[in-house]
């Protein structure tokens, strides 16, 4: 059944693998790439900074 696919099917599989590989490479670059916090102020602590009990 899988062997019945023609050259168009193989091309489609290669396209899907290429897009998946590009997405994976982009995710790795974003996850492990350098980042620099913006200067000019205290570090943002999110909700801990704005929490006001009582």
Buried (B, 14 or more C-beta within 10 A) or exposed (E): EEEEEEEEEEEEEEEEEEEEEEEEEEEEEEEEEEEEEEEEEEEEEEEEEEEEEE
